Amino acid sequence: MRTTLAVCVAAVGLLATAGAAVAHHAFTAEFDAKKPLKLTGTVTKFEWTNPHAWFYIDVKDDSGAVTNWGFEMNSPNMLLRNGWTRNSLKVGDVITVEAFGARDGSHIGNAKAVTLTSTGQQLLAAPNQNQ
């Protein structure tokens, strides 16, 4: 009976961690270090989640068209070590982000640094790629 219970507990534990393992990916699988981006926009969402935090900004081009961009960062734990908190970005903040673009050309990137326009404060986003 104890063996069956132990096997069941182990199976549930493996299933619980499988989602995080599947969701994790290498920087080079999705992003290209040869596609640097520097965009300024307004924060629309900030997700302080594991395994990677994400934020989204609306970027206006020269014609006035707005495109929503998503930016991946490292884990909240790594961001905390670099001076971030879950309140570092708020909806409505205007920021400039330096990042690496997606391999597939979609409107996502891996953030390297974020500068808050209102204060000039720069926060390192601890990208997943060693540079």
C-alpha positions as MATLAB code, in Angstrom:
seq = 'MRTTLAVCVAAVGLLATAGAAVAHHAFTAEFDAKKPLKLTGTVTKFEWTNPHAWFYIDVKDDSGAVTNWGFEMNSPNMLLRNGWTRNSLKVGDVITVEAFGARDGSHIGNAKAVTLTSTGQQLLAAPNQNQ';
ca = [
       0.000    0.000    0.000;
       2.784    2.446    0.882;
       4.567    1.666   -2.390;
       1.419    2.464   -4.389;
       0.966    5.721   -2.492;
       4.618    6.682   -3.049;
       4.336    5.949   -6.772;
       1.150    8.038   -7.015;
       2.739   10.978   -5.177;
       5.817   10.799   -7.439;
       3.627   10.675  -10.555;
       1.636   13.732   -9.456;
       4.886   15.567   -8.726;
       6.250   14.795  -12.168;
       3.047   15.925  -13.844;
       3.021   19.151  -11.833;
       6.531   20.078  -12.976;
       6.102   18.987  -16.592;
       4.340   22.217  -17.611;
       7.231   24.400  -16.502;
       9.764   22.193  -18.257;
       7.812   22.274  -21.516;
       7.339   26.053  -21.301;
      11.058   26.731  -20.841;
      13.153   27.277  -23.946;
      16.622   28.356  -24.946;
      17.180   31.983  -25.975;
      18.406   30.936  -29.418;
      15.297   28.842  -30.079;
      13.111   31.935  -30.206;
      15.283   35.065  -30.300;
      18.136   36.311  -32.486;
      21.084   38.197  -30.948;
      21.686   39.681  -34.427;
      18.287   41.446  -34.345;
      18.727   44.225  -31.770;
      15.663   46.383  -31.067;
      15.228   49.716  -29.342;
      11.577   50.701  -28.980;
       9.701   53.298  -26.959;
       6.125   52.721  -25.964;
       3.460   52.681  -23.273;
       3.186   49.715  -20.907;
      -0.101   47.838  -21.366;
       0.607   44.786  -19.177;
       3.274   43.422  -16.816;
       3.278   39.723  -15.893;
       5.494   38.918  -12.898;
       5.458   35.139  -13.468;
       7.762   32.129  -13.604;
       9.626   30.877  -15.488;
       9.893   34.264  -17.259;
       8.362   37.653  -16.583;
       6.773   39.426  -19.575;
       5.696   42.978  -20.288;
       3.808   44.454  -23.212;
       3.978   47.927  -24.726;
       2.098   49.816  -27.401;
       4.524   51.267  -29.934;
       3.396   53.975  -32.361;
       5.122   54.121  -35.766;
       5.684   57.207  -37.929;
       2.247   56.868  -39.551;
       0.518   56.708  -36.145;
      -0.276   52.990  -36.304;
       0.036   51.248  -32.932;
       1.526   47.779  -32.529;
       1.570   45.861  -29.260;
       4.947   44.255  -28.534;
       5.676   41.591  -25.897;
       9.028   41.270  -24.165;
      10.313   38.307  -22.232;
      12.686   38.747  -19.321;
      14.312   36.392  -16.870;
      12.611   34.934  -13.807;
      11.278   37.211  -11.057;
      14.057   35.935   -8.774;
      16.763   37.051  -11.216;
      14.967   40.352  -11.796;
      14.836   41.013   -8.039;
      18.621   40.570   -7.974;
      18.861   43.276  -10.658;
      16.728   45.796   -8.765;
      13.278   44.989  -10.158;
      10.077   44.548   -8.162;
       6.625   43.520   -9.267;
       5.826   47.271   -9.224;
       8.742   48.427  -11.385;
       6.464   48.782  -14.412;
       2.912   50.058  -14.279;
       0.290   50.214  -16.991;
       0.624   53.652  -18.587;
       4.373   54.041  -17.956;
       6.313   55.192  -21.012;
       9.520   53.189  -21.398;
      12.319   52.517  -23.833;
      13.334   48.898  -24.159;
      16.519   47.487  -25.638;
      15.975   43.899  -26.706;
      16.657   41.146  -29.189;
      13.948   40.401  -31.736;
      12.167   37.166  -32.485;
      13.645   34.827  -35.077;
      10.266   34.598  -36.812;
       9.824   38.370  -37.071;
       6.811   38.465  -34.742;
       6.298   41.383  -32.368;
       8.093   39.856  -29.408;
      11.577   40.249  -28.031;
      13.912   39.299  -25.216;
      14.457   42.431  -23.130;
      18.003   43.441  -22.248;
      17.365   46.789  -20.516;
      14.394   49.020  -19.758;
      14.571   52.779  -19.217;
      11.708   54.595  -17.521;
      11.104   57.801  -19.488;
       9.717   59.702  -16.477;
      12.816   59.221  -14.294;
      15.563   58.039  -16.643;
      16.083   55.012  -14.389;
      17.483   52.042  -16.272;
      16.791   48.495  -15.122;
      18.658   45.523  -16.524;
      16.284   42.801  -17.609;
      18.800   39.954  -17.238;
      18.355   38.401  -20.663;
      18.607   34.648  -21.024;
      21.544   34.835  -23.405;
      25.120   35.373  -22.304;
      26.520   38.345  -24.182;
];
